[in-house]
Amino acid sequence: MPVKVQVIFYSMYGHIHKMAQAVAEGAAQVAGAEVELLQVPELLSAEVLGKMGAVESRQAFASLPLASVEHMPQADALIFGTPTRFGMMCAQMRSFLDRTGGLWAQGALIGKVGSVFTSSNTQHGGQESTILSFHTTLLHHGMILVGVPYSQPQLSVVGDMAGGSPYGATTLAAPDGARQPSPGELDLARYQGQRVARIAAALKAGGGGA
């Protein structure tokens, strides 16, 4: 029985896009998984993006389709990726989620699997608070939250600067944006995608999730 997974992300400088690709790769490893990689609409003008130095980096995923609120109920699992903004999700993602009130009224996302990954400039830039505050919206929709268990060795690294938490995969960009997702961070993202798809498939096969 096919399981449909949507990986919905916003990325400005490419870090979350790379993590989203890894999440999608992991989900696609599950037999029968159909994975869509989608981006949320931009709110900033081209002029503002140019001043922020984000025009070139966004070209890497400019051709990806936009996520649609109306399309979300077709998925069995929704995995969201957002950069951290002052310890919370970015405005673009918040704006997208704020358009899901109709889905909430219909109970359209109840029982679907939800998961979140993120990035921040610094190691203490609010990665965990971003994911935890994101969970509030998913819980209001009645979704089943999935994170990353401590059985994954990346969560037990001590002494090295690295992202990752039991709440979801994360990466660090550094204040100048020069740091890219490490192999370990990408592996954790792949595992998160795989785990979400596997759980969604099990729930669908068992008729659960309501």
Summary of the structure (lengths in Angstrom):
residues: 210
radius of gyration: 16.1
end to end distance: 17.7
largest distance: 50.9
contacts: 711
relative contact order: 0.21
helix: 43%
strand: 20%
